[in-house]
Amino acid sequence: MRLANKIALITGAGSGIGQGIALRFAVEGALLVLSDIAEEGLRETAAVIDKALSAERPEWTIAHKDSSLWSPWGSFVVGDVSVRSDAERMVEAAINHWGHLDIVVNNAGITGSRQATLAHTTPDEEWERVMEVNVNGVFRVASTAIRQMLEQGGGNIINIASAAGFVPFPERAVYNTSKGAIVSFTRALALDYAPNHIRVNAICPGMVETAMTRWRLDIPELRQQAIDMTPWGRIGRPEDIAAAAVFLASDETDFVTGHMLVIDGGWIIK
């Protein structure tokens, strides 16, 4: 197992890409703390992990009755990454239970309004909310985790940015800006903390089929439009991103930091 006994915090783990990463990390032997703003989603992810692991390890099957209950693979913390105290509580849960923290996957994020959001039509409230979650939330979790990683002598941070951080999606000014900020933030952290053996990289997905994108992909003409814009000829899946996250989280990438791994089926080259 490529992540055996590594302690990992994954935000936004209640659905979509976060759930896919959580499942793959668990299968690869990681010990997890999962967080999300939605407790129902976290319970679903916990059940998915329990089911996947129970075939090989029946003793690992567990009914999560509350968020304080730990299974052998870990547990979850309900919270909002944009709230400083919640972000600190997520990191502290891993440290208090496992004693250290090897990996943080900053996956929690939102897209903003489903309506066209050219800059001049974007309400201040929407701009501020997207920035609070997508940028400030990543900062709060990462900065809290880095304090622990400095004490323990190293760590690994993986930020989930977007292909939109390089080639903007039309009429998504606030989302594009937020993901571009994460690209820059990732590079800044990688540079500043390389001497402390803290690796920082980002994964930049293209269009991935999740609950967050379903409203768009359920419309046949918009689905076909996304496929037509992807040279590989299909929509991305959470497992595509999860495989990359395992790679960056593993010791195989010990010499990789400050890298933006674009996983988009060729979207941005077209």
C-alpha positions in Angstrom: 0.0 0.0 0.0 1.5 3.3 -1.1 0.2 5.4 1.8 0.4 2.9 4.6 0.0 4.5 8.0 0.3 8.0 6.7 -2.0 10.5 8.5 -4.1 12.5 6.1 -6.6 15.3 6.5 -9.0 15.7 3.5 -11.4 18.7 3.4 -14.6 18.7 1.3 -14.6 14.9 1.7 -18.4 14.5 1.8 -18.9 14.1 -2.0 -17.3 14.2 -5.4 -13.6 14.6 -5.7 -13.1 14.7 -2.0 -15.0 11.4 -1.5 -13.0 9.8 -4.3 -9.7 10.9 -2.7 -10.8 9.7 0.7 -11.7 6.2 -0.6 -8.5 5.8 -2.6 -6.4 7.0 0.3 -8.1 4.5 2.7 -7.5 1.7 0.2 -3.9 2.7 0.0 -3.5 2.4 3.8 -3.8 6.0 5.0 -5.3 6.9 8.3 -7.8 9.7 7.8 -9.5 12.7 9.2 -12.3 13.8 6.8 -14.0 17.1 7.0 -16.9 18.8 5.3 -19.6 21.3 6.0 -22.3 18.6 5.5 -22.4 15.8 8.1 -24.7 13.7 5.9 -22.0 13.6 3.1 -19.3 12.6 5.6 -21.4 9.8 6.9 -21.9 8.6 3.3 -18.1 8.7 2.7 -17.5 6.8 5.9 -19.9 4.2 4.8 -18.3 3.9 1.4 -14.9 3.4 3.0 -16.2 0.9 5.5 -17.8 -1.1 2.7 -14.6 -1.0 0.6 -12.4 -2.1 3.5 -14.7 -4.6 5.1 -14.2 -7.2 2.4 -10.5 -7.6 3.3 -10.8 -6.6 7.0 -14.2 -7.4 8.4 -13.2 -6.1 11.8 -13.0 -2.6 10.3 -16.7 -2.3 9.6 -18.3 0.3 11.9 -21.4 2.3 12.2 -20.6 5.9 12.6 -23.1 7.1 15.2 -21.5 10.5 15.8 -18.6 12.6 14.6 -16.5 11.7 17.7 -16.4 7.9 16.9 -13.2 6.7 15.3 -12.9 3.5 13.2 -9.5 1.9 12.6 -9.1 4.0 9.5 -10.2 7.3 11.1 -13.2 9.5 11.3 -14.7 12.9 10.4 -15.1 16.4 11.6 -18.0 18.6 10.5 -16.9 22.1 9.9 -16.5 25.1 7.5 -12.9 25.7 6.3 -13.7 29.4 6.0 -14.1 29.6 9.7 -10.7 29.8 11.5 -11.8 27.8 14.6 -13.2 25.0 12.4 -10.1 24.8 10.3 -8.0 24.6 13.5 -10.3 21.9 14.9 -9.9 19.8 11.7 -6.1 19.8 12.1 -6.2 19.3 15.8 -8.4 16.2 15.4 -5.7 14.5 13.5 -2.9 15.6 15.8 -4.8 14.7 19.0 -5.8 11.2 17.8 -2.8 10.2 15.7 0.0 12.3 17.1 1.1 14.0 13.9 -0.1 14.9 10.4 1.6 13.8 7.2 -0.7 15.0 4.4 -3.3 17.7 3.9 -5.6 17.7 0.9 -7.3 21.1 0.6 -10.2 20.0 -1.5 -13.2 22.0 -0.1 -14.5 24.5 -2.6 -17.5 26.1 -4.2 -18.3 27.3 -7.7 -20.5 30.3 -6.9 -23.7 31.1 -8.7 -24.9 28.9 -11.6 -25.8 32.1 -13.4 -23.4 34.0 -15.6 -20.9 35.8 -13.4 -19.1 38.4 -15.4 -17.3 40.8 -13.1 -19.8 43.6 -13.4 -22.8 41.3 -12.6 -21.2 39.6 -9.6 -22.7 40.6 -6.3 -20.2 41.5 -3.5 -21.7 38.8 -1.4 -21.0 36.1 -4.0 -17.4 37.3 -4.6 -16.7 37.3 -0.9 -18.2 33.9 -0.2 -16.3 32.2 -3.0 -13.1 33.8 -1.9 -13.8 32.9 1.8 -14.1 29.2 1.0 -11.8 28.7 -2.0 -8.9 31.0 -1.0 -9.2 31.9 2.7 -10.3 28.3 3.6 -7.2 26.9 1.9 -5.0 29.4 3.7 -6.6 28.7 7.1 -6.2 24.9 6.9 -2.7 25.1 5.3 -1.4 27.6 7.8 -2.6 25.6 10.7 -1.2 22.4 9.4 2.1 24.0 8.6 2.7 24.9 12.2 2.4 21.2 13.1 4.5 20.1 10.1 7.3 22.5 11.2 7.3 20.9 14.6 7.5 17.4 13.3 10.1 18.1 10.6 8.1 17.9 7.4 4.8 17.2 5.6 2.9 17.3 2.4 0.2 19.6 1.2 -1.9 19.1 -1.9 -4.2 21.9 -3.0 -7.1 21.2 -5.4 -7.0 24.1 -7.8 -8.5 24.0 -11.3 -7.6 24.1 -14.9 -9.5 27.4 -14.7 -6.5 28.7 -12.8 -4.7 28.7 -16.2 -7.4 29.0 -18.8 -10.5 30.7 -17.4 -14.0 29.3 -17.9 -16.4 31.8 -19.6 -18.5 33.9 -17.3 -17.0 32.6 -14.1 -14.9 35.5 -13.0 -14.9 34.8 -9.3 -14.3 31.1 -9.6 -11.4 31.6 -12.1 -9.8 34.2 -9.8 -10.1 32.0 -6.7 -8.4 29.1 -8.4 -5.7 31.3 -10.0 -5.0 32.4 -6.4 -4.5 28.8 -5.3 -2.0 28.2 -8.1 0.0 31.2 -6.9 -0.4 30.3 -3.2 0.8 26.8 -3.9 4.0 28.0 -5.5 4.6 30.5 -2.7 4.2 27.8 0.0 6.4 25.4 -1.9 9.2 28.0 -2.1 9.0 29.2 1.5 8.8 25.7 3.2 11.0 23.6 1.0 13.9 24.1 3.5 11.6 22.6 6.2 10.8 19.5 4.1 7.2 20.5 3.5 6.2 19.7 -0.1 3.3 21.7 -1.6 1.7 20.8 -4.9 -1.6 21.4 -6.6 -3.9 19.3 -8.7 -5.8 21.3 -11.4 -8.9 19.3 -12.6 -10.8 20.1 -15.7 -14.5 19.2 -15.9 -15.2 16.4 -13.5 -18.6 14.7 -13.0 -19.7 15.4 -9.4 -22.7 16.7 -7.6 -21.3 20.2 -8.0 -21.2 20.0 -11.8 -24.3 17.8 -12.3 -26.6 20.8 -12.9 -24.6 21.6 -16.0 -23.7 18.1 -17.2 -27.4 16.9 -16.9 -28.2 19.2 -19.8 -27.4 17.2 -22.9 -26.1 20.1 -25.0 -23.8 21.4 -22.2 -22.5 17.9 -21.6 -21.7 17.5 -25.2 -20.1 20.9 -25.3 -17.8 19.9 -22.4 -16.9 16.6 -24.2 -16.2 18.4 -27.4 -13.8 20.8 -25.6 -11.9 17.8 -24.2 -9.5 16.1 -26.6 -9.6 12.9 -24.7 -13.3 12.8 -25.4 -14.9 12.2 -22.1 -15.8 14.0 -18.8 -13.4 13.5 -15.9 -14.2 11.3 -12.9 -13.3 11.6 -9.2 -11.1 8.6 -9.5 -9.0 10.4 -12.1 -8.2 13.0 -9.5 -7.8 10.5 -6.7 -5.1 8.6 -8.5 -3.1 11.8 -8.9 -3.6 12.7 -5.3 -2.2 9.3 -4.2 0.8 9.9 -6.5 1.6 13.3 -5.0 0.9 12.0 -1.4 3.3 9.1 -1.8 7.0 8.9 -1.2 7.5 8.5 -5.0 7.2 12.2 -5.4 9.7 13.2 -2.7 11.5 15.5 -5.1 8.3 17.2 -6.4 7.2 20.5 -5.0 5.6 23.6 -6.4 4.1 21.6 -9.3 0.6 22.1 -10.8 -0.6 18.7 -12.1 -3.3 19.5 -14.7 -5.8 16.6 -15.1 -8.3 17.7 -17.8 -8.1 15.3 -20.7 -6.3 18.0 -22.7 -8.9 20.8 -22.1 -6.3 23.6 -21.7 -4.2 22.6 -24.7 -7.2 23.0 -26.9 
